[in-house]
Amino acid sequence: MRKFMFILAAFVAFSAPLANAAGDIAGSEKQIVPILLGTALPDAPLRTLEGERTTLHSVVGHEPTVLVFFRGGWCPYCNLQLSELRKVEADLKKLGYQIVAVSPDNPDRLRKTKEDQGLKYKLVADDGIAAISAMGIAYKMKEETLRQYEQAGVKPTQGVLPVPAVFIVDGSGEIQFSYAHPDFRVRVPAQVVLAAARAIAQHQHKLQPKAE
């Protein structure tokens, strides 16, 4: 347990000023305020890879879930993270978890990402940016940065992107773990996600002091 807590401390999510609330779009990546631990997973409209309408609650269902929010298949750091998660997918399944990856990319681009990366877990489209807003990880891009992205062929919806983030949701729909970092090159290691998921599955995060 101590080792687990040390690992989490080493990768603790950054501290940001409370410039916005979950559901708002922050003015920059450093001003996001991810939804609090212990709160219920919000619902939001999404689309499947086939373009059909669905919701975050429908996709997650009542299964313990590792919920990954990434910028898009055009982002090499995102693709590395998605690939890394494959290495712990089998162990997560044994613990009763599913992996769901959410991106503002449209269904066609997401389907290509899934095929190119050889991913088996779920990918869903948040091309209306409702889910990333509800999770408190959406931010408005700087105009200069947005122009650079558009020149490279990337056109984020309304000039908004998510700070890459990972949330772990338990079977009751409560968020028990989160990690987000304003530097999109920094991602929580897959082994840390697995360690957190294992501790939550074994209820190690709920301390039980000994009676004196």
N, C-alpha and C positions, 0 to 999 in steps of 0.2 A: 504494500500500500504506500509506504514512504517513497519507494522508487517511482511509483506511478505519479504521486503528487509532485515529485521533483521534476519529472518529465513535463507535466502540465505547466508547472511554474516557469520552465524554460521557454515555453511557447505560448505564454499567456497572451490573450488578445490585448491590443493596444488600448490606451486610455485616451479618450477624446473629449473635448468640451461638449456640454449638452446643448448643442446648437440647433438640434432638431429632435423630433420624436419619431418612433417607429411609425411608418405610414407616410412620412414626409420624404421629399427628395432633398438631400443635403447639398450645400453649395460647393462642396469639394469632398474628395475622398477622406480627408482627415476630420471631417465633421459628421460622419455617419454615427448613428447610435443604434446598434443592433438590438433586436428585441430581447428582453430580459430572460434569463434562465428561470425556469419554473413556471413560465406562462404558457398558455395554450397556443399551439401552432395556429396562426391565422389562416383563413381561407383566401384564395385568390384565383381568378380565371387563368387557365393555361391551355395549351394546345398539344395534342399528341404529335408524333412524327408523321401521322397521316393527315394532320391538319384538323382533326376533330376537336371539338371543344371539350374540355375537362376542367377540373379544379385541383388545387393543391391538396385538399382533403381527400378527394377521390383517388388521387395518385398514391398518396401515403397510406390511405386506408387506416386500419387499426394495427399496422405492423410497426415494430421498432424500426426506425429508419435513419440512415446516414444521409442527410440532405446536403448536397453540394451545389453551391451557386458559382457559376463561372462565366467569364466575359463572352466567350464564343470560340468556335473552332478555328478562327483566324489567329487566336492567341497561342503562341508556342508554349508559354508557361502553363496555360490551361490544359493543353494536350498532354503535357508531361504529368500534370496532376491526375488527370483522368486515367492515364496509363498506369501510374503508380497505384491507384486504388484497385486495379485489377489484381494486384499481388496479395491484397488482404480480403478480397471479395469472398473467397471460400471460407475463411475463418469467420468473417462477419455473418455469413449465412448459418454457420454452425451455432452461432450465438443467437440466431433468430432475427437478424437484421436484413433489410434490403438496402440497396444503394439507389438513390434517385438524384440525378444531376439535372439542374435547371439553368437555362441560359436565355438571354434576350434574342438569340438567333432565331430565325424563322424555322419552321419544321423541315424545309428542304435542306437548309444548311446543317441542321442538327442531324438529320438522317445521314448525310455525307460524313459528318464527324464520327458518328457511331460506326459506320462501315469502314472508314479509314483507320480508326483506332482499334477495330475489332472488339468493341465493347458489348458485353452481355447485359449489363444493368440498364435501368430505365433512363432515358433522356426525354425531357419535356421542354416545350417552348414557352417562354414568358415574354413573347414579343410585344405584349401590351404593357410591360414593365410593372404589372400590378403586384406580382409576388415579391420582387426585390424591394419594392416600395413598402409593402406590408412587413417585410422582415427588417426594415430599417437599414438596408445596405446600399440603397440607390443614391447616386450622386450625379450632379450636373457637371459635364465636362467643360473645361475651359475652351473658349472659342478657338484659340490658336491650335490647341490639341485636337479639337473636333475637325478642324479643316485638314490637318495632317492625316487624320484617320480616313476622312472622306476621299482625300487624294489617293490613298492607298486602297480604296475600294471598300472600306468598312464604314457603314452608315448606321450608327447606333440610334435606336428609336428615341426621338425627341432630344437627342444629344445626351442621353442618360446611360450610364453603365453601373453594374454592381461592383462593389469591392468584393473580390473573391472571398467566399466564406464557406464554412462547414458547420452544420448544426446536427446534433443528435437528438432525435425525438423518440421518447419511449412509447410503449404500447398504449398508454392512456392519452397520448397526444400532447404531452408536455415536453418542452425543450429542456434538455438536461445538460447540454454542452454546446458551446459555440466558439468559433475562432474566426476572426477577420483581421486583415492587416491592410493598411492603406497603400503599401507598396505591393503592386500586383505581382512582383517577382517572388514575394515571400509567401510560401504556402505551408500549411500544417502538414508534417510528414504523415504518411499513411500509417506508420506504426504507432504514432501517437493517437490517431483516430481509433485504431484497433484497441489500444490500451484503454482509452476512455470508454469505448463501447463495452468492453469486457467488464470494467468496473461498474458501469451503470447496470448491465445485465445481472451482475452479482450483487447489486444494491450496496456496493462499497462506498458510493458517494453519500449514502445516508448513514452518518456516524451514529453509533450507539454507545454513549458513555457508560462505563460500568457503575453500577450503584454502589455507593460507599457503605 
